[in-house]
Structures are given as C-alpha cells and as structure tokens.
C-alpha cells in the first residue's frame, strides 16, 4: 500500500468516526489478533541509527507501522472487509 492511499483511507474514517477513534493493527489472518500501535517509523530513521547488533532495512523510503502489543483475539472478517484502494 502506498502512503497516499493509507492517508486517504484514514481520512475517510476520520470523517466518519472523528479524530479520537482508536487505531489498532489486525494481524495473522488465519489466527487473528488485535494489536496496539506503538508508533510509526521509516527505513531512513532506522538506517540512520548506529546499532551494530541489528541490520539495516532495504529501503529508506518505506514507512513502517510498529506493533505495540497484542490486545485480544481478532476477526477474520477484517480481511474480507478491508479497504485497499
């Protein structure tokens, strides 16, 4: 997914639910979990960090939504109903 597409989808939900709606990350389609979002980073941010114990990512221009921990079990319906364009 491209950044502009994600922003457009999130803006549509903001108009529908307001800016205080919680955002979670649904993972593992076959055994779904709802997860908190810890934050957002980029490949450039990670590659600029001096840490010899971890490897760089391939693309500086990639944006990552970072998982913040599991909340509860999720629903497989998330994949059936997700907006991707």
C-alpha positions in Angstrom: 0.0 0.0 0.0 1.2 3.5 -0.8 1.3 6.3 1.9 -1.2 8.5 0.0 -3.7 5.6 -0.2 -3.4 4.9 3.5 -3.8 8.6 4.3 -6.9 8.8 2.1 -8.5 5.8 3.8 -7.7 7.1 7.2 -9.1 10.5 6.3 -12.4 8.8 5.2 -12.6 7.0 8.6 -11.8 10.3 10.4 -14.7 12.0 8.7 -17.0 9.0 9.7 -15.8 8.4 13.3 -13.9 11.5 14.3 -10.3 12.0 15.1 -10.5 10.3 18.5 -11.2 6.9 17.1 -8.7 4.3 18.2 -6.5 2.7 15.6 -5.4 -0.9 16.0 -3.4 -3.3 13.9 -5.1 -6.6 12.9 -2.5 -9.4 12.3 -2.4 -13.1 11.3 -5.3 -13.8 9.0 -5.6 -17.5 9.9 -5.5 -16.8 13.7 -6.3 -13.1 14.0 -5.1 -10.8 16.8 -5.8 -7.1 17.5 -2.7 -5.2 18.4 -1.9 -1.7 19.7 0.1 0.5 17.5 3.4 1.6 19.2 4.1 4.3 16.6 5.4 4.9 13.1 8.9 5.0 11.7 10.7 4.9 8.3 13.5 3.0 6.8 15.6 6.1 6.8 15.1 6.6 10.5 16.1 3.0 11.2 19.1 3.1 8.8 20.5 6.2 10.4 20.5 4.6 13.9 24.0 3.4 14.9 23.3 -0.1 16.1 25.7 -2.8 15.1 23.5 -5.5 16.6 20.8 -5.1 14.0 20.7 -4.9 10.2 19.6 -2.0 8.0 16.3 -2.3 6.1 16.4 -2.3 2.3 14.6 1.0 1.5 14.9 4.4 3.3 11.5 5.4 1.7 9.4 2.8 3.4 7.1 3.7 6.2 6.5 1.2 9.0 3.6 1.0 11.4 5.1 -0.6 14.5 3.1 -3.1 16.6 2.8 -2.2 20.3 1.5 -5.5 21.7 -1.4 -7.9 21.5 -4.8 -6.7 22.9 -7.1 -9.6 22.2 -8.2 -12.1 19.5 -9.4 -10.5 16.3 -11.8 -11.4 13.5 -11.1 -12.9 10.0 -13.8 -10.5 8.7 -11.1 -7.8 8.8 -9.5 -9.3 5.6 -12.9 -9.6 3.9 -13.8 -6.0 4.6 -10.5 -4.1 4.4 -10.2 -1.1 2.1 -7.1 -1.2 -0.1 -7.7 1.5 -2.6 
